[in-house]
Amino acid sequence: MLGKFVWHAHDDTDDFFLVLSGRLTDRLPGREVALGPGELLVVPRGMAHQPFAAEETHLLLIEPTGTPNTGDPQTAALRRAV
């Protein structure tokens, strides 16, 4: 990941981020959480957040099969259409 993702929330699932390399900042309402290699964050379902990486960051993201990638225009458009 590099750059910022859009602000979004998942109504039906938590988001699990494990940073493998680089640094990730997840912006949450009223605060920011900075993560480095080996650190993880679980964003509870329904909570708005915006992941941001100022440098190339590799991470493991765990979510249910079929969860659209919110930052991908094609899957975001598909989600709006459904």
N, CA, C and O atoms as a Tinker XYZ file with bonds, in Angstrom:
   328  protein
     1  N      0.847000   -1.161000    0.000000    73     2
     2  CA     0.000000    0.000000    0.000000    64     1     3
     3  C      0.897000    1.229000    0.000000    63     2     4     5
     4  O      1.960000    1.250000    0.621000    81     3
     5  N      0.443000    2.246000   -0.709000    73     3     6
     6  CA     1.150000    3.516000   -0.734000    64     5     7
     7  C      0.120000    4.609000   -0.965000    63     6     8     9
     8  O     -0.679000    4.524000   -1.898000    81     7
     9  N      0.132000    5.625000   -0.129000    73     7    10
    10  CA    -0.839000    6.709000   -0.245000    64     9    11
    11  C     -1.993000    6.517000    0.718000    63    10    12    13
    12  O     -1.893000    5.786000    1.703000    81    11
    13  N     -3.102000    7.199000    0.408000    73    11    14
    14  CA    -4.238000    7.096000    1.319000    64    13    15
    15  C     -5.412000    6.402000    0.657000    63    14    16    17
    16  O     -5.630000    6.508000   -0.550000    81    15
    17  N     -6.143000    5.705000    1.465000    73    15    18
    18  CA    -7.380000    5.042000    1.091000    64    17    19
    19  C     -8.508000    6.033000    1.356000    63    18    20    21
    20  O     -8.293000    7.034000    2.039000    81    19
    21  N     -9.669000    5.783000    0.848000    73    19    22
    22  CA   -10.823000    6.637000    1.133000    64    21    23
    23  C    -11.343000    6.344000    2.542000    63    22    24    25
    24  O    -11.167000    5.237000    3.052000    81    23
    25  N    -11.981000    7.333000    3.170000    73    23    26
    26  CA   -12.678000    7.084000    4.440000    64    25    27
    27  C    -13.790000    6.094000    4.148000    63    26    28    29
    28  O    -14.529000    6.256000    3.177000    81    27
    29  N    -13.914000    5.074000    4.978000    73    27    30
    30  CA   -14.956000    4.074000    4.774000    64    29    31
    31  C    -15.205000    3.311000    6.069000    63    30    32    33
    32  O    -14.444000    3.424000    7.030000    81    31
    33  N    -16.276000    2.541000    6.077000    73    31    34
    34  CA   -16.605000    1.656000    7.199000    64    33    35
    35  C    -17.184000    0.373000    6.620000    63    34    36    37
    36  O    -17.755000    0.375000    5.530000    81    35
    37  N    -17.034000   -0.705000    7.347000    73    35    38
    38  CA   -17.620000   -1.990000    6.960000    64    37    39
    39  C    -18.724000   -2.301000    7.966000    63    38    40    41
    40  O    -18.464000   -2.446000    9.160000    81    39
    41  N    -19.946000   -2.401000    7.478000    73    39    42
    42  CA   -21.085000   -2.619000    8.372000    64    41    43
    43  C    -21.141000   -4.031000    8.941000    63    42    44    45
    44  O    -21.669000   -4.240000   10.033000    81    43
    45  N    -20.596000   -5.008000    8.201000    73    43    46
    46  CA   -20.783000   -6.403000    8.589000    64    45    47
    47  C    -19.529000   -7.122000    9.063000    63    46    48    49
    48  O    -19.603000   -8.295000    9.428000    81    47
    49  N    -18.386000   -6.456000    9.067000    73    47    50
    50  CA   -17.156000   -7.157000    9.437000    64    49    51
    51  C    -16.123000   -6.199000   10.028000    63    50    52    53
    52  O    -16.098000   -5.014000    9.697000    81    51
    53  N    -15.282000   -6.725000   10.897000    73    51    54
    54  CA   -14.142000   -5.964000   11.402000    64    53    55
    55  C    -13.061000   -5.937000   10.314000    63    54    56    57
    56  O    -13.073000   -6.768000    9.406000    81    55
    57  N    -12.141000   -4.992000   10.404000    73    55    58
    58  CA   -10.962000   -4.949000    9.535000    64    57    59
    59  C     -9.746000   -5.301000   10.388000    63    58    60    61
    60  O     -9.577000   -4.761000   11.481000    81    59
    61  N     -8.899000   -6.202000    9.894000    73    59    62
    62  CA    -7.699000   -6.653000   10.598000    64    61    63
    63  C     -6.497000   -6.285000    9.755000    63    62    64    65
    64  O     -6.364000   -6.762000    8.628000    81    63
    65  N     -5.621000   -5.447000   10.278000    73    63    66
    66  CA    -4.405000   -5.025000    9.585000    64    65    67
    67  C     -3.189000   -5.504000   10.371000    63    66    68    69
    68  O     -3.069000   -5.207000   11.560000    81    67
    69  N     -2.285000   -6.240000    9.726000    73    67    70
    70  CA    -1.004000   -6.623000   10.307000    64    69    71
    71  C      0.082000   -6.069000    9.389000    63    70    72    73
    72  O      0.169000   -6.458000    8.224000    81    71
    73  N      0.905000   -5.168000    9.907000    73    71    74
    74  CA     1.960000   -4.554000    9.101000    64    73    75
    75  C      3.141000   -5.519000    9.012000    63    74    76    77
    76  O      3.676000   -5.955000   10.032000    81    75
    77  N      3.539000   -5.847000    7.786000    73    75    78
    78  CA     4.678000   -6.729000    7.552000    64    77    79
    79  C      5.960000   -5.923000    7.368000    63    78    80    81
    80  O      7.013000   -6.306000    7.877000    81    79
    81  N      5.875000   -4.810000    6.643000    73    79    82
    82  CA     7.017000   -3.905000    6.471000    64    81    83
    83  C      6.482000   -2.509000    6.176000    63    82    84    85
    84  O      5.373000   -2.348000    5.666000    81    83
    85  N      7.283000   -1.512000    6.503000    73    83    86
    86  CA     6.850000   -0.134000    6.306000    64    85    87
    87  C      6.082000    0.373000    7.515000    63    86    88    89
    88  O      6.180000   -0.184000    8.609000    81    87
    89  N      5.320000    1.432000    7.304000    73    87    90
    90  CA     4.537000    2.039000    8.388000    64    89    91
    91  C      3.149000    2.362000    7.859000    63    90    92    93
    92  O      2.996000    2.823000    6.728000    81    91
    93  N      2.151000    2.119000    8.679000    73    91    94
    94  CA     0.757000    2.392000    8.337000    64    93    95
    95  C      0.154000    3.265000    9.417000    63    94    96    97
    96  O      0.334000    3.008000   10.607000    81    95
    97  N     -0.557000    4.291000    9.006000    73    95    98
    98  CA    -1.336000    5.096000    9.937000    64    97    99
    99  C     -2.793000    4.891000    9.577000    63    98   100   101
   100  O     -3.170000    5.029000    8.413000    81    99
   101  N     -3.614000    4.566000   10.556000    73    99   102
   102  CA    -5.048000    4.433000   10.309000    64   101   103
   103  C     -5.732000    5.583000   11.031000    63   102   104   105
   104  O     -5.678000    5.692000   12.256000    81   103
   105  N     -6.366000    6.425000   10.254000    73   103   106
   106  CA    -7.090000    7.565000   10.821000    64   105   107
   107  C     -8.474000    7.090000   11.239000    63   106   108   109
   108  O     -9.221000    6.512000   10.450000    81   107
   109  N     -8.789000    7.348000   12.493000    73   107   110
   110  CA   -10.085000    7.001000   13.072000    64   109   111
   111  C    -10.722000    8.303000   13.548000    63   110   112   113
   112  O    -10.018000    9.305000   13.678000    81   111
   113  N    -12.016000    8.325000   13.810000    73   111   114
   114  CA   -12.627000    9.559000   14.302000    64   113   115
   115  C    -11.929000   10.052000   15.576000    63   114   116   117
   116  O    -11.946000    9.375000   16.603000    81   115
   117  N    -11.324000   11.225000   15.495000    73   115   118
   118  CA   -10.704000   11.833000   16.667000    64   117   119
   119  C     -9.300000   11.380000   17.010000    63   118   120   121
   120  O     -8.719000   11.882000   17.973000    81   119
   121  N     -8.722000   10.429000   16.242000    73   119   122
   122  CA    -7.359000    9.987000   16.560000    64   121   123
   123  C     -6.731000    9.261000   15.379000    63   122   124   125
   124  O     -7.402000    8.893000   14.415000    81   123
   125  N     -5.431000    9.070000   15.487000    73   123   126
   126  CA    -4.686000    8.298000   14.498000    64   125   127
   127  C     -3.915000    7.199000   15.216000    63   126   128   129
   128  O     -3.406000    7.409000   16.317000    81   127
   129  N     -3.829000    6.030000   14.591000    73   127   130
   130  CA    -3.067000    4.911000   15.141000    64   129   131
   131  C     -1.931000    4.612000   14.168000    63   130   132   133
   132  O     -2.173000    4.276000   13.009000    81   131
   133  N     -0.685000    4.734000   14.646000    73   131   134
   134  CA     0.494000    4.468000   13.821000    64   133   135
   135  C      1.001000    3.059000   14.114000    63   134   136   137
   136  O      1.153000    2.669000   15.271000    81   135
   137  N      1.259000    2.303000   13.049000    73   135   138
   138  CA     1.704000    0.919000   13.182000    64   137   139
   139  C      2.998000    0.701000   12.417000    63   138   140   141
   140  O      3.191000    1.258000   11.336000    81   139
   141  N      3.885000   -0.111000   12.981000    73   139   142
   142  CA     5.113000   -0.519000   12.325000    64   141   143
   143  C      5.110000   -2.026000   12.128000    63   142   144   145
   144  O      4.129000   -2.691000   12.461000    81   143
   145  N      6.194000   -2.573000   11.592000    73   143   146
   146  CA     6.279000   -4.009000   11.341000    64   145   147
   147  C      5.977000   -4.836000   12.596000    63   146   148   149
   148  O      6.500000   -4.570000   13.678000    81   147
   149  N      5.119000   -5.844000   12.418000    73   147   150
   150  CA     4.752000   -6.730000   13.515000    64   149   151
   151  C      3.603000   -6.222000   14.365000    63   150   152   153
   152  O      3.149000   -6.931000   15.263000    81   151
   153  N      3.121000   -5.021000   14.109000    73   151   154
   154  CA     2.013000   -4.470000   14.895000    64   153   155
   155  C      0.708000   -4.650000   14.127000    63   154   156   157
   156  O      0.687000   -4.674000   12.897000    81   155
   157  N     -0.385000   -4.776000   14.887000    73   155   158
   158  CA    -1.675000   -4.988000   14.244000    64   157   159
   159  C     -2.740000   -4.096000   14.847000    63   158   160   161
   160  O     -2.614000   -3.586000   15.960000    81   159
   161  N     -3.791000   -3.930000   14.067000    73   159   162
   162  CA    -4.942000   -3.135000   14.483000    64   161   163
   163  C     -6.192000   -3.828000   13.985000    63   162   164   165
   164  O     -6.251000   -4.268000   12.837000    81   163
   165  N     -7.191000   -3.924000   14.846000    73   163   166
   166  CA    -8.507000   -4.401000   14.446000    64   165   167
   167  C     -9.452000   -3.209000   14.538000    63   166   168   169
   168  O     -9.643000   -2.641000   15.613000    81   167
   169  N    -10.040000   -2.835000   13.410000    73   167   170
   170  CA   -11.017000   -1.750000   13.371000    64   169   171
   171  C    -12.395000   -2.400000   13.461000    63   170   172   173
   172  O    -12.768000   -3.174000   12.579000    81   171
   173  N    -13.159000   -2.096000   14.517000    73   171   174
   174  CA   -14.459000   -2.744000   14.694000    64   173   175
   175  C    -15.437000   -2.422000   13.561000    63   174   176   177
   176  O    -15.404000   -1.337000   12.979000    81   175
   177  N    -16.287000   -3.372000   13.271000    73   175   178
   178  CA   -17.309000   -3.165000   12.241000    64   177   179
   179  C    -18.079000   -1.876000   12.516000    63   178   180   181
   180  O    -18.380000   -1.551000   13.664000    81   179
   181  N    -18.388000   -1.160000   11.458000    73   179   182
   182  CA   -19.155000    0.070000   11.578000    64   181   183
   183  C    -18.340000    1.318000   11.880000    63   182   184   185
   184  O    -18.871000    2.426000   11.807000    81   183
   185  N    -17.051000    1.167000   12.221000    73   183   186
   186  CA   -16.230000    2.339000   12.546000    64   185   187
   187  C    -15.570000    2.882000   11.273000    63   186   188   189
   188  O    -14.896000    2.147000   10.552000    81   187
   189  N    -15.772000    4.164000   11.011000    73   187   190
   190  CA   -15.136000    4.793000    9.855000    64   189   191
   191  C    -13.632000    4.896000   10.097000    63   190   192   193
   192  O    -13.186000    5.146000   11.217000    81   191
   193  N    -12.863000    4.701000    9.038000    73   191   194
   194  CA   -11.411000    4.823000    9.150000    64   193   195
   195  C    -10.818000    5.095000    7.782000    63   194   196   197
   196  O    -11.457000    4.876000    6.753000    81   195
   197  N     -9.570000    5.581000    7.788000    73   195   198
   198  CA    -8.850000    5.874000    6.549000    64   197   199
   199  C     -7.392000    5.446000    6.708000    63   198   200   201
   200  O     -6.606000    6.164000    7.327000    81   199
   201  N     -7.018000    4.288000    6.160000    73   199   202
   202  CA    -5.619000    3.882000    6.185000    64   201   203
   203  C     -4.776000    4.806000    5.305000    63   202   204   205
   204  O     -5.232000    5.276000    4.263000    81   203
   205  N     -3.532000    5.058000    5.745000    73   203   206
   206  CA    -2.617000    5.938000    5.020000    64   205   207
   207  C     -1.195000    5.418000    5.195000    63   206   208   209
   208  O     -0.782000    5.076000    6.303000    81   207
   209  N     -0.452000    5.361000    4.097000    73   207   210
   210  CA     0.953000    4.943000    4.155000    64   209   211
   211  C      1.794000    5.952000    3.381000    63   210   212   213
   212  O      1.630000    6.094000    2.169000    81   211
   213  N      2.687000    6.650000    4.065000    73   211   214
   214  CA     3.564000    7.644000    3.433000    64   213   215
   215  C      4.694000    6.976000    2.654000    63   214   216   217
   216  O      5.296000    7.593000    1.776000    81   215
   217  N      4.980000    5.708000    2.979000    73   215   218
   218  CA     5.997000    4.928000    2.271000    64   217   219
   219  C      5.368000    3.602000    1.882000    63   218   220   221
   220  O      4.340000    3.211000    2.435000    81   219
   221  N      5.981000    2.910000    0.932000    73   219   222
   222  CA     5.429000    1.615000    0.532000    64   221   223
   223  C      5.355000    0.709000    1.755000    63   222   224   225
   224  O      6.347000    0.510000    2.457000    81   223
   225  N      4.181000    0.172000    1.995000    73   223   226
   226  CA     3.930000   -0.650000    3.175000    64   225   227
   227  C      3.287000   -1.959000    2.747000    63   226   228   229
   228  O      2.324000   -1.971000    1.980000    81   227
   229  N      3.828000   -3.058000    3.251000    73   227   230
   230  CA     3.240000   -4.369000    2.989000    64   229   231
   231  C      2.466000   -4.767000    4.233000    63   230   232   233
   232  O      2.962000   -4.661000    5.355000    81   231
   233  N      1.246000   -5.225000    4.014000    73   231   234
   234  CA     0.432000   -5.614000    5.155000    64   233   235
   235  C     -0.428000   -6.808000    4.818000    63   234   236   237
   236  O     -0.678000   -7.121000    3.654000    81   235
   237  N     -0.872000   -7.461000    5.867000    73   235   238
   238  CA    -1.804000   -8.569000    5.747000    64   237   239
   239  C     -3.150000   -8.039000    6.185000    63   238   240   241
   240  O     -3.296000   -7.538000    7.300000    81   239
   241  N     -4.133000   -8.150000    5.312000    73   239   242
   242  CA    -5.490000   -7.699000    5.595000    64   241   243
   243  C     -6.380000   -8.927000    5.571000    63   242   244   245
   244  O     -6.437000   -9.634000    4.565000    81   243
   245  N     -7.073000   -9.186000    6.667000    73   243   246
   246  CA    -7.945000  -10.355000    6.742000    64   245   247
   247  C     -9.385000   -9.876000    6.779000    63   246   248   249
   248  O     -9.771000   -9.070000    7.626000    81   247
   249  N    -10.174000  -10.393000    5.836000    73   247   250
   250  CA   -11.595000  -10.062000    5.775000    64   249   251
   251  C    -12.322000  -11.211000    5.092000    63   250   252   253
   252  O    -11.688000  -12.025000    4.420000    81   251
   253  N    -13.647000  -11.295000    5.250000    73   251   254
   254  CA   -14.394000  -12.397000    4.642000    64   253   255
   255  C    -14.309000  -12.390000    3.114000    63   254   256   257
   256  O    -14.166000  -11.333000    2.499000    81   255
   257  N    -14.398000  -13.561000    2.515000    73   255   258
   258  CA   -14.445000  -13.690000    1.069000    64   257   259
   259  C    -15.588000  -12.849000    0.525000    63   258   260   261
   260  O    -16.682000  -12.827000    1.088000    81   259
   261  N    -15.322000  -12.160000   -0.574000    73   259   262
   262  CA   -16.369000  -11.367000   -1.209000    64   261   263
   263  C    -16.458000   -9.935000   -0.727000    63   262   264   265
   264  O    -17.241000   -9.152000   -1.263000    81   263
   265  N    -15.659000   -9.570000    0.289000    73   263   266
   266  CA   -15.664000   -8.185000    0.758000    64   265   267
   267  C    -15.003000   -7.326000   -0.307000    63   266   268   269
   268  O    -13.841000   -7.551000   -0.642000    81   267
   269  N    -15.733000   -6.327000   -0.857000    73   267   270
   270  CA   -15.121000   -5.510000   -1.909000    64   269   271
   271  C    -13.993000   -4.649000   -1.378000    63   270   272   273
   272  O    -14.036000   -4.186000   -0.238000    81   271
   273  N    -12.985000   -4.438000   -2.205000    73   271   274
   274  CA   -11.879000   -3.548000   -1.866000    64   273   275
   275  C    -12.384000   -2.125000   -2.039000    63   274   276   277
   276  O    -12.572000   -1.667000   -3.166000    81   275
   277  N    -12.601000   -1.429000   -0.947000    73   275   278
   278  CA   -13.231000   -0.113000   -0.974000    64   277   279
   279  C    -12.455000    0.890000   -1.805000    63   278   280   281
   280  O    -13.052000    1.811000   -2.363000    81   279
   281  N    -11.148000    0.741000   -1.905000    73   279   282
   282  CA   -10.348000    1.696000   -2.656000    64   281   283
   283  C    -10.241000    1.389000   -4.138000    63   282   284   285
   284  O     -9.635000    2.160000   -4.882000    81   283
   285  N    -10.816000    0.282000   -4.582000    73   283   286
   286  CA   -10.759000   -0.118000   -5.981000    64   285   287
   287  C    -11.992000    0.422000   -6.703000    63   286   288   289
   288  O    -13.107000    0.026000   -6.361000    81   287
   289  N    -11.839000    1.310000   -7.686000    73   287   290
   290  CA   -12.995000    1.902000   -8.357000    64   289   291
   291  C    -13.962000    0.874000   -8.940000    63   290   292   293
   292  O    -15.173000    1.096000   -8.915000    81   291
   293  N    -13.457000   -0.249000   -9.466000    73   291   294
   294  CA   -14.353000   -1.243000  -10.053000    64   293   295
   295  C    -15.226000   -1.902000   -8.998000    63   294   296   297
   296  O    -16.434000   -2.027000   -9.198000    81   295
   297  N    -14.646000   -2.329000   -7.875000    73   295   298
   298  CA   -15.468000   -2.978000   -6.857000    64   297   299
   299  C    -16.323000   -1.967000   -6.122000    63   298   300   301
   300  O    -17.428000   -2.299000   -5.693000    81   299
   301  N    -15.841000   -0.736000   -5.965000    73   299   302
   302  CA   -16.662000    0.299000   -5.336000    64   301   303
   303  C    -17.873000    0.599000   -6.208000    63   302   304   305
   304  O    -18.975000    0.779000   -5.691000    81   303
   305  N    -17.683000    0.656000   -7.533000    73   303   306
   306  CA   -18.800000    0.894000   -8.448000    64   305   307
   307  C    -19.774000   -0.272000   -8.405000    63   306   308   309
   308  O    -20.987000   -0.063000   -8.422000    81   307
   309  N    -19.261000   -1.497000   -8.349000    73   307   310
   310  CA   -20.116000   -2.672000   -8.258000    64   309   311
   311  C    -20.942000   -2.630000   -6.985000    63   310   312   313
   312  O    -22.133000   -2.942000   -7.004000    81   311
   313  N    -20.321000   -2.249000   -5.884000    73   311   314
   314  CA   -21.036000   -2.183000   -4.614000    64   313   315
   315  C    -22.182000   -1.172000   -4.694000    63   314   316   317
   316  O    -23.272000   -1.431000   -4.184000    81   315
   317  N    -21.941000   -0.008000   -5.339000    73   315   318
   318  CA   -23.002000    0.996000   -5.487000    64   317   319
   319  C    -24.135000    0.451000   -6.350000    63   318   320   321
   320  O    -25.304000    0.738000   -6.093000    81   319
   321  N    -23.792000   -0.340000   -7.380000    73   319   322
   322  CA   -24.799000   -0.874000   -8.293000    64   321   323
   323  C    -25.676000   -1.913000   -7.624000    63   322   324   325
   324  O    -26.845000   -2.061000   -7.979000    81   323
   325  N    -25.127000   -2.634000   -6.661000    73   323   326
   326  CA   -25.876000   -3.689000   -5.974000    64   325   327
   327  C    -26.699000   -3.043000   -4.922000    63   326   328
   328  O    -27.425000   -3.726000   -4.200000    81   327
